[in-house]
């Protein structure tokens, strides 16, 4: 993965596949758009540096927090959550 510390998933993306960002230890924040309806297992496993999530998806953010085991400090929830 590039040295990006922030990932913005484009609107229109419907699925984050299994292991998509697994082991991305430098990832500190992620933006999940409302179009995401599915997050695969371990998609954020061992992303230990994630401290902020911007969550606009209509599903529960547990999909990320279940596997990332990070130093999460903030989750910003969009409308309709």
Residue pairs with C-beta under 8 A, 6 or more apart in sequence:
1 21
1 24
1 26
1 27
3 26
4 26
4 27
5 26
5 27
5 28
5 29
5 49
6 27
6 28
6 29
6 30
6 31
7 21
7 27
7 29
7 30
7 31
8 30
8 31
9 16
9 30
9 31
9 32
9 33
9 36
10 33
11 33
11 34
11 35
12 33
12 35
13 33
13 35
13 36
14 35
14 36
14 37
14 38
15 36
15 37
15 38
15 39
15 40
16 32
16 36
16 38
16 39
16 40
16 43
17 40
17 43
18 40
18 41
18 42
18 43
19 40
19 41
19 42
19 43
19 45
20 40
20 43
20 44
21 27
21 30
21 43
21 44
21 47
22 42
22 43
22 44
22 45
22 46
22 47
23 45
23 46
23 47
24 44
24 46
24 47
25 46
25 47
25 48
25 49
26 49
27 47
27 49
27 50
28 49
28 50
28 51
28 52
29 50
29 51
29 52
29 53
29 54
30 44
30 50
30 52
30 53
30 54
30 64
31 54
31 56
32 53
32 54
32 55
32 56
32 57
32 61
32 64
33 56
33 57
34 56
34 57
34 58
34 78
34 80
35 57
36 57
36 59
37 57
37 58
37 59
39 59
39 63
39 64
41 67
42 67
43 63
43 64
43 67
44 50
44 64
44 67
44 68
44 70
45 67
45 68
45 69
46 68
46 69
47 68
47 70
48 68
48 69
48 70
48 71
49 70
49 71
50 64
50 68
50 70
50 71
50 72
51 70
51 71
51 72
51 73
51 74
52 72
52 73
52 74
52 75
52 76
53 61
53 64
53 65
53 72
53 74
53 75
53 76
54 76
54 78
55 61
55 64
55 75
55 76
55 77
55 78
55 81
56 78
56 79
57 78
58 80
58 81
61 75
61 77
61 81
65 72
65 75
